[in-house]
Amino acid sequence: MKKTPLVIGCIAITSLVFVVYGETATQQNQAAAPSADAVAAQKAIVTQYCATCHGDKAKAAGMDSARKLDFDTVDIAHVAEDAQTWERVVRKLRAGMMPPSGMKRPEPAVYKGFITWLENELDRNAVTYMPPPGLHRLNRTEYANVIKDMLDLDIDPAKYLPSDDSTHGFDNIAGALGVSSTLVEAYVSAAQKISRLAIGEATTPSLTVYRTPEDTSQDYHIEGLPFGTRGGMLVKHVFPSDGEYHVTITPIFGDNMSPTGFGSVPCEKLEVLLDSERIQLLDWQGGGRAPAANCGGRQVRAVTSGQSGADLGRAGAGGGMRVVFTTKAGPHTFGVTFLQTNFAPVLDLDQHFTRDTVQTGPTPGFTYFPHVGTVRIEGPFNAKQADDSPSRRKVFN
């Protein structure tokens, strides 16, 4: 465990990794210099069309145009020496402002060729420039990606870090990613928690609740769950330690937020899976309003009220829809789903809503299949130090 402090330190440093931008002024690869004839041709254009108003004689005569720009003091053969001046010239020419109206102008092809030649010379002699040094803190998304690369561990950064500020709709701009003492404390705290999670240190029990969106349908197969099933939930959960875990499944409630479980079809079976392997097959005890039925020899009385006590599987309530299992530390996929009994179409005269929980039962003319509402994972109990996980292999190998 000597490496544990090292892991914490690395993650803490990673928390405040800064991308440093430095100012450089390195010359780009130089293209071939223009020939003397090409320079002479451009100089002739300047002399013929520009020097009248922008030369020493015009300056001596007191012309304001020559005071602002004197072509006798700049050398077109060495554009890089007065790049800013020639940039101004290009902008004026591109806008068609020079020569001014009423003055003689070169032919359009010559005019355009002169502009192109100046732009090429400016580009050829330009230097690579980057902004002055700046600090760029990793935002939450970048931080989660780094943790994945370093520790092979998927995390939800929102559980550990406050939300990032944004500028113009972006949260990865250095100007919006400031650092305060409070934020540093949050990153250090996140580093401690994530390092313990990566090492698989034996921890005290905690509760994680996963909820399904209540306005979505569970009448159909969910990608990632076995074929021949419908609805339910599939989550990727990081189990912090080797040990025993308790899972409680509760339904979506219906009847306009009354304590009545959603669904009117009896005898439904709920399959519980860990890494695509079945752990247990449960009888659905989600309440709702279902008629009395014989479920494969198991007589089920009519249900006309909501869940309570054992139905919810609360502690001391006699069980209910609870599963107890042991597993190794690290990321695992956990799924709960119904065996699909609705292959045959129901005989409803009314067409169902796409989001079937918008109108909850009991409603004449509609048949409602039960829906999973939450999956509550609690543990570890009798926790042990992990001896193998993707994160441990990444850290110690």
Buried (B, 14 or more C-beta within 10 A) or exposed (E): EEEBEEBBEBBBEBBBEBEEBEEEEEEEEEEEEBEEEEBEBBBEBBBEBBBBBBBEEBBEEEBEBBEEBBBBEBEBBEBEEBBEBBBEBBEBBEEEEBBEEEEEBBEEEEBEBBBEBBBEBBEBBEEEEEEEEBEBBBBBEBBBEBBEEBBBBEBEBEEBBEEBEEEEEEBBBBEBBEEEEEBBEBBBBBBBBBBBBBBBBBBEBEEBEBEBEBEBBBBEBBEEBBEEBBBBBBBEBBBBBBBBBBBBBBBBBBBEEEEBBBBBBBBBBBBBBBEEEEBBEBEBBBBBBBEEBEEEEEEBEEBEEBBEEBBBBBEEEEEBBBBBBBBBBBBBBBBBBBBBEBEEEEEEEEEBEEEBBEEBBBEEEBBBBBBBBBBBBBBBBEBBEBEEBBBBEBBEE
